[in-house]
């Protein structure tokens, strides 16, 4: 049985899609959709992890619903360097 959710996809353009979700009561992955296996390098340090996807979920089940509109040019965020709040939108000045 497919359990659907609405998600925003960002490639090739922003759009709403329906996607499959992992089964929450799955005994293999416990609802996460896969099992992560961390591995180490020759010194025993963490070097990354592999994931084995569970059979209760198929990541490729996606259905395109509709494209999302693009922002008009005058609403897009500009980084002109003159913004008193800085590039992140936060001020480095004390509040008083």
CORHULIN-V788806 format. One record per pair of residues at least 6 apart in sequence whose ideal C-beta (glycine too) atoms are under 7 Angstrom apart, sorted by the first residue. I is the first residue (numbers start at 1). J is the second residue. D is the distance in Angstrom with one decimal. If there is no record, write none. Layout:
# CORHULIN-V788806
I_J_D + I_J_D
This chain:
# CORHULIN-V788806
2_20_5.4 + 2_61_6.5 + 3_20_6.6 + 3_21_4.6 + 3_23_6.8 + 4_18_4.9 + 4_19_7.0 + 4_20_6.7 + 5_19_5.9 + 5_21_5.3 + 6_16_5.9 + 6_18_6.3 + 7_17_5.6 + 7_19_5.0 + 8_14_6.4 + 8_16_6.3 + 9_15_5.2 + 9_17_4.8 + 13_67_5.9 + 14_68_4.3 + 15_64_6.1 + 15_66_6.5 + 15_67_4.7 + 15_68_5.9 + 16_65_4.3 + 16_66_5.4 + 16_68_6.5 + 17_62_5.0 + 17_63_6.3 + 17_64_5.6 + 17_65_6.0 + 18_62_7.0 + 18_63_4.4 + 18_65_6.2 + 19_61_6.7 + 19_62_5.2 + 20_57_6.1 + 20_58_5.5 + 20_61_3.9 + 21_57_6.9 + 22_29_6.2 + 22_31_5.5 + 22_32_6.3 + 22_33_3.6 + 22_54_6.5 + 22_56_5.6 + 22_57_4.0 + 23_31_6.9 + 23_56_4.0 + 23_57_7.0 + 24_31_4.2 + 26_54_6.1 + 26_56_4.3 + 28_54_5.1 + 29_35_5.8 + 29_54_3.9 + 29_56_6.6 + 33_53_6.5 + 33_54_5.8 + 33_57_4.4 + 34_51_4.6 + 34_52_5.8 + 34_53_4.4 + 34_54_5.4 + 35_51_7.0 + 35_52_5.1 + 35_54_7.0 + 36_49_5.1 + 36_51_5.1 + 37_49_6.2 + 37_50_4.9 + 37_52_6.8 + 38_46_6.2 + 38_49_4.3 + 39_47_5.9 + 39_48_6.4 + 39_49_6.7 + 39_50_6.8 + 40_46_5.8 + 40_47_5.4 + 41_47_4.2 + 53_59_6.7 + 79_87_5.3 + 84_91_6.8 + 85_91_5.2 + 86_92_6.4
